[in-house]
Amino acid sequence: MIAQLLAAAVALTTAQAPRAAAPSVSLPFPSGDVQTYNIIQWDPNQLPRIYERSDQLPLTDEELTKLSQAGFEPAQLVKMIEERRCACDASADGLIRLKKAGVDKTVLAAVSRHGLAPNRQLDILVTLDFTGESRTAREAFLYFFVDDGDITRVFSANLPELLQRRNSHETMVDRSDIMVARTVRRIQLAGHVPLKTYGAHRVMVAASASPTLTHPSQLTPQERAKAQTYTFDYPRASLQSLCRLTAGYRRDAVLAYKWNFEGSRFECEWN
């Protein structure tokens, strides 16, 4: 009953005071189609394993071309590809480029046979840290936007819903020191980010009070000022594609029962 009353109050407040449209700004995200995802629906039991780096990473197109032009015999290159695989572009255009670079046809056949499958998605681990004895987040929704060619992919998390439920991968982290004891509620979610274009991508992580954002341009100036933007390079193929997004919340200095968004960190590992 209380939850229903709160929901009605929020709806009434929204109806009485509509959210002002954000000013038009230039952002490094396409303004065309968007696709939205609710990350709190991700299966928390499917945490990606941490990949142990190998001393011998898969060969790339550039390395294969360099070795071929340096005089390595085709049989040697074929053996290397069999042992190490090849994170190469095995499409028709990719094989044509290797042929034009002077790579032997037996090596091209090995690339076609042993090349890694093209990447279709990122494995991503989202870690949310809530520091302090509070009950809810000041900005109720966490977003991260990813540009993907002509599409902006929008991932969002409803934090009140997330904080009210019991999560499979949730821990209480005691980060105490001699003078100050702090309690951190840590929630982890694991899922997949589909990507169709390779190369450089941009990510923006932001906290917002709005549940219906579909583009970074809809953030308020205050929300945009607190957001973080990252870049990463998405390889055509790799043994592992694990990205980690960490967002930190801390007890608000004014409203002690709320957590305030403090910032984020985003990094990817390829192998």
C-alpha positions as a printed NumPy array, in Angstrom:
array([[  0.   ,   0.   ,   0.   ],
       [  2.82 ,   2.413,   0.891],
       [  4.592,   1.631,  -2.376],
       [  1.378,   2.331,  -4.307],
       [  0.896,   5.653,  -2.528],
       [  4.5  ,   6.626,  -3.257],
       [  4.088,   5.679,  -6.903],
       [  0.893,   7.75 ,  -7.1  ],
       [  2.646,  10.699,  -5.444],
       [  5.507,  10.5  ,  -7.916],
       [  3.091,  10.312, -10.84 ],
       [  1.146,  13.33 ,  -9.508],
       [  4.327,  15.326,  -8.989],
       [  5.461,  14.49 , -12.508],
       [  2.106,  15.539, -13.939],
       [  2.141,  18.836, -12.064],
       [  5.735,  19.721, -12.812],
       [  6.756,  18.316, -16.228],
       [ 10.447,  17.782, -16.792],
       [ 11.995,  20.648, -18.716],
       [ 13.471,  19.706, -22.064],
       [ 17.251,  19.608, -22.055],
       [ 18.928,  22.186, -24.276],
       [ 20.239,  21.015, -27.625],
       [ 23.915,  20.161, -27.313],
       [ 26.509,  18.538, -29.523],
       [ 27.351,  15.063, -28.197],
       [ 29.465,  12.267, -29.706],
       [ 26.432,   9.995, -30.17 ],
       [ 24.301,   9.434, -33.276],
       [ 20.951,  11.202, -33.299],
       [ 19.116,   8.504, -35.282],
       [ 17.797,   5.172, -34.052],
       [ 18.105,   4.069, -30.435],
       [ 17.812,   0.707, -28.697],
       [ 17.133,   0.497, -24.962],
       [ 17.881,  -2.27 , -22.45 ],
       [ 17.052,  -2.74 , -18.757],
       [ 20.22 ,  -4.126, -17.181],
       [ 18.582,  -5.172, -13.915],
       [ 16.989,  -8.005, -15.891],
       [ 20.41 ,  -9.478, -16.61 ],
       [ 21.073, -12.872, -15.073],
       [ 23.356, -12.231, -12.073],
       [ 24.418, -15.875, -12.021],
       [ 26.233, -15.578, -15.337],
       [ 29.25 , -13.605, -14.172],
       [ 31.956, -13.816, -16.847],
       [ 35.13 , -15.585, -15.85 ],
       [ 38.303, -13.553, -15.499],
       [ 40.537, -14.389, -18.404],
       [ 44.145, -15.31 , -17.632],
       [ 46.375, -13.685, -20.205],
       [ 48.386, -15.994, -22.388],
       [ 52.025, -15.357, -23.197],
       [ 51.174, -16.011, -26.846],
       [ 48.232, -13.948, -28.008],
       [ 46.412, -14.616, -31.298],
       [ 48.012, -13.128, -34.385],
       [ 46.442, -10.097, -36.056],
       [ 46.207,  -9.137, -39.725],
       [ 48.993,  -6.606, -39.28 ],
       [ 51.299,  -9.087, -37.535],
       [ 50.642, -11.754, -40.152],
       [ 51.417,  -9.31 , -42.954],
       [ 54.582,  -8.141, -41.196],
       [ 55.824, -11.716, -40.664],
       [ 55.085, -12.639, -44.276],
       [ 56.905,  -9.59 , -45.639],
       [ 59.829, -10.313, -43.295],
       [ 60.45 , -13.622, -45.093],
       [ 58.804, -16.207, -42.834],
       [ 57.988, -19.354, -44.771],
       [ 54.275, -20.107, -45.411],
       [ 54.586, -23.393, -43.488],
       [ 55.913, -21.495, -40.457],
       [ 53.043, -19.026, -40.569],
       [ 50.476, -21.802, -40.938],
       [ 51.946, -23.524, -37.868],
       [ 51.773, -20.278, -35.874],
       [ 48.128, -19.783, -36.832],
       [ 47.29 , -23.365, -35.826],
       [ 48.952, -22.916, -32.434],
       [ 47.89 , -19.372, -31.613],
       [ 44.747, -18.82 , -33.739],
       [ 44.319, -15.599, -35.655],
       [ 42.207, -12.597, -34.662],
       [ 42.083, -11.682, -38.334],
       [ 39.438, -10.434, -40.712],
       [ 38.54 , -13.665, -42.504],
       [ 35.825, -12.032, -44.608],
       [ 36.236, -11.807, -48.381],
       [ 37.505,  -8.222, -48.107],
       [ 39.921,  -9.179, -45.328],
       [ 41.406, -12.094, -47.285],
       [ 41.751,  -9.875, -50.376],
       [ 43.719,  -7.322, -48.328],
       [ 46.052, -10.035, -47.032],
       [ 46.56 , -11.392, -50.558],
       [ 47.396,  -7.918, -51.884],
       [ 49.921,  -7.593, -49.038],
       [ 51.726, -10.682, -50.355],
       [ 50.477, -13.334, -47.921],
       [ 50.732, -16.851, -49.391],
       [ 47.545, -18.705, -50.383],
       [ 48.249, -21.557, -47.941],
       [ 48.417, -18.997, -45.142],
       [ 45.145, -17.466, -46.319],
       [ 43.563, -20.914, -46.138],
       [ 44.815, -21.289, -42.549],
       [ 43.37 , -17.875, -41.657],
       [ 40.012, -18.933, -43.072],
       [ 40.099, -22.229, -41.146],
       [ 41.594, -21.177, -37.808],
       [ 40.603, -17.519, -37.542],
       [ 38.585, -16.527, -34.489],
       [ 34.891, -15.922, -34.965],
       [ 34.004, -12.221, -35.3  ],
       [ 32.939, -10.481, -32.111],
       [ 29.199,  -9.886, -31.89 ],
       [ 28.894,  -8.58 , -28.333],
       [ 30.736,  -7.494, -25.21 ],
       [ 30.564,  -9.383, -21.943],
       [ 30.121,  -6.709, -19.299],
       [ 30.238,  -6.816, -15.515],
       [ 28.471,  -3.938, -13.757],
       [ 29.445,  -3.279, -10.131],
       [ 27.421,  -0.817,  -8.063],
       [ 28.869,   0.319,  -4.723],
       [ 26.617,   2.087,  -2.202],
       [ 28.641,   3.573,   0.685],
       [ 26.922,   4.547,   3.929],
       [ 23.723,   3.742,   5.761],
       [ 21.147,   5.114,   3.333],
       [ 18.01 ,   3.672,   1.76 ],
       [ 17.627,   4.948,  -1.785],
       [ 19.53 ,   6.753,  -4.538],
       [ 19.066,  10.476,  -5.057],
       [ 19.009,   9.971,  -8.838],
       [ 16.861,   6.877,  -9.219],
       [ 18.165,   5.706, -12.593],
       [ 21.644,   4.831, -13.839],
       [ 22.278,   4.983, -17.585],
       [ 25.137,   4.063, -19.823],
       [ 24.982,   4.99 , -23.488],
       [ 27.069,   3.29 , -26.188],
       [ 27.402,   4.595, -29.739],
       [ 27.211,   1.834, -32.353],
       [ 27.432,   3.228, -35.848],
       [ 24.111,   4.943, -36.528],
       [ 22.521,   3.533, -33.336],
       [ 22.766,   4.696, -29.735],
       [ 22.35 ,   1.748, -27.359],
       [ 20.856,   2.761, -24.02 ],
       [ 21.288,   0.606, -20.905],
       [ 19.438,   1.614, -17.748],
       [ 18.961,   0.394, -14.18 ],
       [ 16.059,   1.252, -11.883],
       [ 17.984,   1.61 ,  -8.626],
       [ 15.028,   1.634,  -6.173],
       [ 13.841,  -1.655,  -7.649],
       [ 17.348,  -3.065,  -7.554],
       [ 17.94 ,  -2.016,  -3.937],
       [ 14.625,  -3.435,  -2.704],
       [ 15.229,  -6.958,  -3.979],
       [ 17.645,  -9.633,  -2.853],
       [ 20.373,  -9.974,  -5.474],
       [ 22.315, -13.191,  -6.053],
       [ 25.684, -11.46 ,  -6.294],
       [ 25.508,  -8.98 ,  -3.442],
       [ 28.031,  -8.435,  -0.668],
       [ 28.683,  -6.058,   2.212],
       [ 32.232,  -4.734,   1.941],
       [ 33.786,  -3.373,   5.133],
       [ 36.273,  -0.689,   4.13 ],
       [ 37.187,   0.344,   7.634],
       [ 40.366,   2.018,   8.765],
       [ 41.659,   2.879,  12.218],
       [ 39.493,   5.999,  12.525],
       [ 36.464,   5.44 ,  10.269],
       [ 34.4  ,   2.331,   9.613],
       [ 32.442,   2.323,   6.357],
       [ 29.936,  -0.155,   5.051],
       [ 29.562,  -0.653,   1.317],
       [ 26.665,  -2.533,  -0.238],
       [ 27.979,  -4.013,  -3.477],
       [ 25.678,  -5.356,  -6.204],
       [ 27.004,  -7.025,  -9.358],
       [ 25.141,  -7.635, -12.608],
       [ 26.475,  -9.44 , -15.673],
       [ 25.158,  -9.259, -19.204],
       [ 25.946,  -8.693, -22.849],
       [ 26.183,  -5.557, -24.962],
       [ 25.49 ,  -6.226, -28.658],
       [ 27.72 ,  -4.266, -31.037],
       [ 27.661,  -4.341, -34.81 ],
       [ 30.524,  -1.973, -35.685],
       [ 34.227,  -2.456, -34.963],
       [ 36.798,   0.144, -34.004],
       [ 36.425,   3.141, -31.696],
       [ 33.315,   3.491, -29.537],
       [ 32.205,   5.984, -26.904],
       [ 30.452,   5.329, -23.621],
       [ 28.709,   7.832, -21.364],
       [ 27.717,   6.895, -17.798],
       [ 25.181,   9.137, -16.083],
       [ 22.722,   9.2  , -13.182],
       [ 19.301,  10.727, -13.773],
       [ 15.93 ,  11.23 , -12.111],
       [ 14.156,  10.431, -15.395],
       [ 13.11 ,   6.833, -16.185],
       [ 12.594,   7.374, -19.921],
       [ 15.845,   8.689, -21.397],
       [ 16.705,   7.441, -24.875],
       [ 19.681,   9.689, -25.698],
       [ 22.401,  11.586, -23.773],
       [ 21.039,  14.882, -25.125],
       [ 18.013,  14.42 , -22.835],
       [ 20.13 ,  14.709, -19.677],
       [ 19.78 ,  17.932, -17.729],
       [ 22.844,  20.206, -17.6  ],
       [ 23.425,  19.17 , -13.977],
       [ 23.22 ,  15.449, -14.844],
       [ 25.522,  15.914, -17.824],
       [ 28.066,  17.744, -15.668],
       [ 28.305,  14.719, -13.367],
       [ 28.469,  12.174, -16.21 ],
       [ 31.666,  10.475, -17.4  ],
       [ 32.612,   9.715, -21.002],
       [ 34.968,   6.909, -22.044],
       [ 36.334,   5.518, -25.301],
       [ 37.319,   1.956, -26.155],
       [ 38.407,   0.102, -29.276],
       [ 36.256,  -2.891, -30.26 ],
       [ 38.35 ,  -5.517, -32.103],
       [ 36.937,  -7.582, -34.933],
       [ 37.87 , -10.811, -33.131],
       [ 39.329, -11.81 , -29.777],
       [ 39.454, -14.744, -27.387],
       [ 37.902, -12.635, -24.639],
       [ 35.892,  -9.431, -24.548],
       [ 35.267,  -8.418, -20.962],
       [ 34.333,  -4.885, -19.938],
       [ 33.855,  -3.672, -16.372],
       [ 31.644,  -0.761, -15.368],
       [ 31.81 ,   0.409, -11.742],
       [ 29.517,   3.132, -10.406],
       [ 29.921,   4.603,  -6.928],
       [ 27.263,   6.078,  -4.652],
       [ 27.883,   7.764,  -1.298],
       [ 25.637,   8.922,   1.525],
       [ 24.383,  12.404,   0.688],
       [ 25.698,  15.196,   2.93 ],
       [ 22.274,  16.872,   3.133],
       [ 19.743,  14.044,   2.737],
       [ 21.276,  11.338,   4.912],
       [ 18.731,   8.711,   3.841],
       [ 19.822,   8.985,   0.185],
       [ 22.918,   7.947,  -1.767],
       [ 24.438,  10.462,  -4.156],
       [ 26.075,   9.426,  -7.447],
       [ 29.838,   9.993,  -7.094],
       [ 31.132,   8.782, -10.463],
       [ 32.104,   5.744, -12.462],
       [ 34.939,   3.804, -14.041],
       [ 34.831,   1.864, -17.319],
       [ 37.502,  -0.419, -18.793],
       [ 37.697,  -3.284, -21.272],
       [ 40.095,  -6.193, -21.679],
       [ 40.714,  -8.001, -24.934],
       [ 42.682, -11.185, -25.479]])
